[in-house]
Amino acid sequence: MPGLNDLKKVKKIKNRFQGIDLSEPSSNLEAPEVAPLPIENKKKSRKKTGRTKQFATRVSESWDEDFRTIAFTQKLKNAELLEDMLQAYKEKKGLKPEDYRKR
């Protein structure tokens, strides 16, 4: 025997379709499809760069947000921004390859 909740569900379904002519298909099949506008996304397509060495580290949330925002606004890949940062550090400290490379 069906419970009271089951009967309430049947009534809701009947009421939902009341007044709708179900004998003919809806005209929405003839309507043109409209895709939503793309939402600006911070991720960009990844192209092959020739970089093969994996590099991972933990940083603060604010550092990560700043880093990704700068990379996105400057249209740089994360690796490109890291390379620029390393180059700027070397120049600031006046480092030469012989100062930090093993022999």
C-alpha positions in Angstrom: 0.0 0.0 0.0 1.5 3.4 -1.0 2.4 5.7 1.8 1.0 9.3 2.2 4.3 10.8 0.9 4.0 8.8 -2.3 0.5 10.2 -3.0 1.8 13.7 -2.3 4.5 13.2 -4.9 1.9 12.0 -7.5 -0.3 15.1 -6.9 2.7 17.4 -7.3 3.6 15.8 -10.6 -0.1 16.1 -11.8 -0.2 19.7 -10.8 3.0 20.5 -12.6 1.7 19.5 -16.0 -1.8 20.9 -15.5 -2.7 23.2 -18.3 0.1 22.1 -20.6 -0.8 20.5 -23.9 1.4 17.4 -24.1 -0.2 16.1 -27.3 2.3 18.1 -29.5 6.0 18.5 -29.1 7.4 21.8 -27.7 8.6 24.4 -30.1 11.9 24.8 -28.3 13.4 22.1 -30.6 13.1 24.6 -33.4 14.7 27.5 -31.5 18.3 28.2 -32.3 20.9 27.1 -29.8 22.6 30.0 -28.0 25.8 29.3 -26.1 26.6 31.3 -23.0 29.3 33.9 -23.3 32.6 32.6 -22.2 33.6 33.7 -18.7 37.1 35.2 -18.3 39.3 32.5 -16.9 42.7 32.9 -15.4 43.8 29.6 -17.0 45.2 29.8 -20.5 46.0 27.1 -23.0 49.2 25.3 -22.4 51.6 25.1 -25.3 54.7 22.9 -25.5 57.7 24.9 -24.1 60.5 22.4 -24.1 60.6 22.5 -20.3 60.8 19.0 -18.9 61.9 19.4 -15.3 59.1 19.3 -12.7 59.3 22.0 -10.0 57.0 22.2 -7.0 57.1 24.1 -3.7 54.7 25.3 -1.1 54.0 29.0 -0.8 51.6 31.3 1.1 48.1 31.9 -0.3 48.8 35.6 -0.9 52.1 34.8 -2.7 50.3 32.4 -5.0 47.5 34.8 -5.7 50.0 37.6 -6.5 52.1 35.3 -8.7 49.2 34.0 -10.7 47.6 37.5 -11.1 50.9 38.9 -12.4 51.4 35.9 -14.8 47.9 36.3 -16.1 47.9 40.1 -16.5 51.4 40.0 -18.2 50.3 37.0 -20.4 53.1 34.9 -19.1 53.3 31.2 -18.4 54.1 30.4 -14.7 57.5 29.1 -15.8 58.3 32.3 -17.8 57.5 34.4 -14.7 59.7 32.2 -12.5 62.5 32.5 -15.1 62.2 36.3 -15.1 62.2 36.4 -11.3 65.4 34.3 -11.2 67.1 36.5 -13.8 66.1 39.6 -11.8 67.5 38.1 -8.6 70.8 37.2 -10.3 71.1 40.7 -11.6 70.2 42.3 -8.3 72.8 40.2 -6.5 75.4 40.5 -9.2 75.7 36.7 -9.5 77.6 35.1 -12.4 77.2 31.4 -13.4 80.5 30.5 -11.8 79.2 31.8 -8.5 76.4 29.2 -8.2 77.2 26.4 -10.6 79.0 23.3 -9.5 82.2 22.4 -11.3 
